[in-house]
Amino acid sequence: MPKTPQTPASVLKTLMEEYQLNPFSLSKQIGLSPSSVRQIASGKSGISIPTALLLAKFFGQCSSYWLDLQLQVDMHEAANDKALQNKLKSIQKVKKPDAVKAKPQGKSTKSNTLAEKRKKAAKVPGAKTASKKPAKK
């Protein structure tokens, strides 16, 4: 069984203790309700992107730190969800359909090379031939 990851709740509780904050004082500082802070600190609520941004700004961290903590918890819970694991076992990976046969890579029907342009110009009476060097200004 995979190791239980560090949770946003445990990190938040540790930081609140370190900075001598209670849910009410933290909530006033970051603009969340005290009940939201209590829910997160107790592990009953997860970290949303806006909450991660608020906590990161207040504690001087990257918002991805909080989101990564939440992701690890979510992945751990999903890995231990028997119903989900059974469902995953029943799903087969999709296979790509046979590729449509590509057109052969023969000569192009359009004549874009300089030599081909010269040949065409030589056949047209009064046409100027394409020169190798660009004209000087």
C-alpha positions as CSV (number, residue, x, y, z in Angstrom):
1,M,0.0,0.0,0.0
2,P,1.4,3.4,-1.0
3,K,2.7,5.7,1.8
4,T,0.1,8.2,3.0
5,P,1.1,11.6,1.6
6,Q,1.5,14.8,3.6
7,T,-1.9,16.6,3.6
8,P,-2.7,20.2,3.1
9,A,-4.5,20.0,6.5
10,S,-1.4,18.9,8.3
11,V,0.7,21.6,6.6
12,L,-1.8,24.3,7.3
13,K,-2.1,23.2,11.0
14,T,1.7,23.3,11.3
15,L,2.0,26.7,9.8
16,M,-0.9,28.1,11.9
17,E,0.9,26.8,15.0
18,E,4.3,28.2,13.8
19,Y,2.8,31.7,13.2
20,Q,0.5,31.5,16.2
21,L,-2.7,31.8,14.1
22,N,-6.1,30.5,14.8
23,P,-8.7,29.9,12.1
24,F,-10.4,33.3,12.8
25,S,-7.2,35.3,12.5
26,L,-6.0,33.5,9.4
27,S,-9.4,33.9,7.8
28,K,-9.3,37.7,8.4
29,Q,-5.8,37.9,6.8
30,I,-6.6,35.9,3.6
31,G,-10.3,36.7,3.1
32,L,-11.8,33.2,3.7
33,S,-14.5,32.4,6.2
34,P,-13.3,30.9,9.5
35,S,-15.4,27.8,8.8
36,S,-13.6,27.3,5.5
37,V,-10.2,27.5,7.3
38,R,-11.4,25.1,10.0
39,Q,-12.6,22.7,7.3
40,I,-9.3,22.8,5.5
41,A,-7.3,22.5,8.7
42,S,-9.3,19.4,9.7
43,G,-9.0,17.7,6.4
44,K,-12.7,17.9,5.7
45,S,-12.3,20.2,2.8
46,G,-9.6,20.2,0.0
47,I,-7.6,23.0,-1.4
48,S,-9.1,24.8,-4.4
49,I,-7.1,26.9,-6.8
50,P,-8.2,30.2,-5.3
51,T,-7.5,29.0,-1.8
52,A,-4.0,27.8,-2.9
53,L,-3.3,31.2,-4.3
54,L,-4.4,32.9,-1.1
55,L,-2.4,30.6,1.2
56,A,0.7,30.8,-1.0
57,K,0.6,34.6,-1.0
58,F,0.1,34.7,2.8
59,F,2.8,32.2,3.7
60,G,5.2,33.1,0.9
61,Q,5.1,29.9,-1.2
62,C,4.1,28.9,-4.7
63,S,0.5,28.1,-5.2
64,S,1.6,24.9,-6.9
65,Y,2.9,23.7,-3.5
66,W,-0.6,23.6,-2.1
67,L,-2.1,22.2,-5.2
68,D,0.5,19.4,-5.3
69,L,-0.3,18.5,-1.8
70,Q,-4.0,18.3,-2.7
71,L,-3.2,16.3,-5.8
72,Q,-1.1,13.8,-3.9
73,V,-4.0,13.3,-1.4
74,D,-6.5,12.9,-4.2
75,M,-4.3,10.4,-6.1
76,H,-3.7,8.4,-2.9
77,E,-7.5,8.2,-2.2
78,A,-8.1,7.2,-5.8
79,A,-5.5,4.5,-5.6
80,N,-7.2,3.0,-2.5
81,D,-10.7,3.2,-4.0
82,K,-11.6,-0.4,-4.7
83,A,-14.6,0.4,-6.9
84,L,-12.5,2.8,-9.1
85,Q,-9.7,0.2,-9.3
86,N,-12.2,-2.5,-10.5
87,K,-13.6,-0.1,-13.1
88,L,-10.1,0.8,-14.3
89,K,-9.3,-2.9,-14.7
90,S,-12.3,-3.3,-17.0
91,I,-11.2,-0.5,-19.4
92,Q,-9.1,-1.4,-22.4
93,K,-6.7,1.1,-23.9
94,V,-8.0,2.5,-27.2
95,K,-6.1,1.5,-30.4
96,K,-5.6,3.7,-33.3
97,P,-7.4,2.7,-36.5
98,D,-5.2,1.5,-39.4
99,A,-3.7,4.6,-41.0
100,V,-5.1,5.6,-44.4
101,K,-2.6,4.7,-47.0
102,A,-0.6,7.8,-47.8
103,K,-0.3,9.1,-51.4
104,P,2.9,8.0,-53.1
105,Q,5.7,10.5,-52.8
106,G,6.5,10.7,-56.5
107,K,7.2,13.7,-58.6
108,S,5.0,16.7,-58.0
109,T,2.7,17.6,-60.8
110,K,3.4,21.3,-60.2
111,S,6.7,22.5,-61.8
112,N,8.3,24.8,-59.3
113,T,12.0,24.3,-59.9
114,L,14.0,26.9,-61.8
115,A,14.9,24.4,-64.5
116,E,11.3,23.4,-65.1
117,K,10.3,27.1,-65.3
118,R,13.0,27.7,-67.9
119,K,11.8,24.7,-70.0
120,K,8.3,26.1,-69.9
121,A,9.4,29.6,-70.8
122,A,11.5,28.3,-73.7
123,K,8.4,26.7,-75.2
124,V,6.4,30.0,-75.1
125,P,7.3,32.4,-77.9
126,G,8.4,35.8,-76.6
127,A,8.6,34.7,-73.0
128,K,11.6,35.8,-70.9
129,T,13.6,33.0,-69.4
130,A,14.1,32.8,-65.7
131,S,17.6,33.9,-64.7
132,K,19.8,32.2,-62.1
133,K,20.8,35.4,-60.3
134,P,18.3,37.9,-59.0
135,A,18.3,41.3,-60.8
136,K,20.4,44.0,-59.2
137,K,18.6,47.2,-58.1
